[in-house]
């Protein structure tokens, strides 16, 4: 069925929205109550309309990714403050400067995964990042270097005014709700790669791990770049020793150091058996 056959026989909503400007200027037509509901920004931003806005933020990227032929993604989480090695003046501490190597690794990894994706038709393993600077920029940059598309899922923040310039324009999305944004990161994820980062990166990482741990998401390759960083900032073994996680939960992820190691880990990954939902957590 083509677009013409799918089109409703009823009058087009866009036409009605456009023609609303041509009506007679009267007290009645100037009243906010007269505005078409779907074209009334003040109405859509009311607190009562939050469920509708949540649905719209879920639906818009979903439809556009479908239309663009994106079947699966490779997720890159990582810090916005990780500088490119070529821009060391951006490093605020010596340690942050040392972490700049992960900018390069993210860029190389995204380029290699995009090359593999294009060789297989370009519908699977599309790089998706948070659309910002740092590791996110490196991921989109690597995909662009390979001649492929990449996705940016931006969020409205005071200190990030625009997506990085390497995101494919037609796949650059902006979100108000963190929760819906994180859903879009994971809904099509074929692999998850986490680079050093701060609160936001850890939030994304732990939510994804929790979904897999509790059986709410199918296991995927889950790679943490930089063992030294992650073992210093998180005492994983202490969690298991304390019994707050199970020993087997430490097998949900693995550490890698380089792009080549990550690509190999994804290509050789064997799915774990489906995990049962933790009692009381369903």
Secondary structure, DSSP 8 states (H G I E B T S, - for coil): --HHHHS-SS--HHHHHHHGGGS---HHHHSGGGS-GGG-HHHHTSGGGHHHHHHHHHHHHHHHHHHTT---EEEEE--TT---GGGGGG-SSHHHHHTTHHHHHHHHHHHHHHHHHHHTTSSSSEEEE-SSSTHHHHHHHHHHHTT--EEEEEE-BTTB-S--TTS-GGGEEEES-HHHHHHHHHHTEEEEEE-S--HHHHHHHHHHHHHHHTTSS---EEEEE-HHHHHHH--HHHHHHHTSS-GGGGGS-EEE-SHHHHHHHHHT----------TT--
